[in-house]
Amino acid sequence: MIDFDAALFSALNSLAGHSAFFDAVIVFFGVFAITLFVPLFLLDKETRNKKMILAALIALCGAYATDASLGLAVYRDRPFLDHSVNQLIDVFMPTKSFPSDHSALSFAAATVFFLASRRTPLSFLVFLFAAFIGLARIIGGVHYPLDVIVGAVVGVGWGIGAYHLSKKYD
């Protein structure tokens, strides 16, 4: 499984470094795009209430804490420490790779948004947006695919749990 993960990483990371525009898009999604969830929650009428914002905060905190715990339990170096990489995204210190915090946080927010906005077409696009953030972290050279997948599962789990917790106290 780890060999397949490394091979898939290499294939995806090989897309980097050929086009300045493509690389800029990858850096934007891999570093900055996660911040766009904040205005999304504030602009959507279904998620603009205190309860959904609280649910999103619970999901984000829970996903981050779970990721930190998993990272301590199953430490994995970032790909650029073990492989020759087209590294587009700067990491100021070689922190853990597994699981991806960006993936967990973006999928936690996307899940709460999806459930709260009553599964509108926009809410489906938000999941694609979260997936592209994870993909950008792989192409950008800072995560393996398994890091992103596990982060996404953690985020979705916390998003579902936080949303249902918020609905329990209607």
Rosetta blueprint (number, residue, H / E / L):
1 M L
2 I H
3 D H
4 F H
5 D H
6 A H
7 A H
8 L H
9 F H
10 S H
11 A H
12 L H
13 N H
14 S L
15 L L
16 A L
17 G L
18 H L
19 S L
20 A H
21 F H
22 F H
23 D H
24 A H
25 V H
26 I H
27 V H
28 F H
29 F H
30 G H
31 V H
32 F H
33 A H
34 I H
35 T H
36 L H
37 F H
38 V H
39 P H
40 L H
41 F H
42 L H
43 L H
44 D L
45 K L
46 E L
47 T L
48 R L
49 N L
50 K H
51 K H
52 M H
53 I H
54 L H
55 A H
56 A H
57 L H
58 I H
59 A H
60 L H
61 C H
62 G H
63 A H
64 Y H
65 A H
66 T H
67 D H
68 A H
69 S H
70 L H
71 G H
72 L H
73 A H
74 V L
75 Y L
76 R L
77 D L
78 R L
79 P H
80 F H
81 L H
82 D H
83 H L
84 S L
85 V L
86 N L
87 Q L
88 L L
89 I L
90 D L
91 V L
92 F L
93 M L
94 P L
95 T L
96 K L
97 S L
98 F L
99 P L
100 S L
101 D H
102 H H
103 S H
104 A H
105 L H
106 S H
107 F H
108 A H
109 A H
110 A H
111 T H
112 V H
113 F H
114 F H
115 L H
116 A H
117 S L
118 R L
119 R L
120 T L
121 P H
122 L H
123 S H
124 F H
125 L H
126 V H
127 F H
128 L H
129 F H
130 A H
131 A H
132 F H
133 I H
134 G H
135 L H
136 A H
137 R H
138 I H
139 I H
140 G L
141 G L
142 V L
143 H L
144 Y L
145 P H
146 L H
147 D H
148 V H
149 I H
150 V H
151 G H
152 A H
153 V H
154 V H
155 G H
156 V H
157 G H
158 W H
159 G H
160 I H
161 G H
162 A H
163 Y H
164 H H
165 L H
166 S H
167 K H
168 K H
169 Y L
170 D L
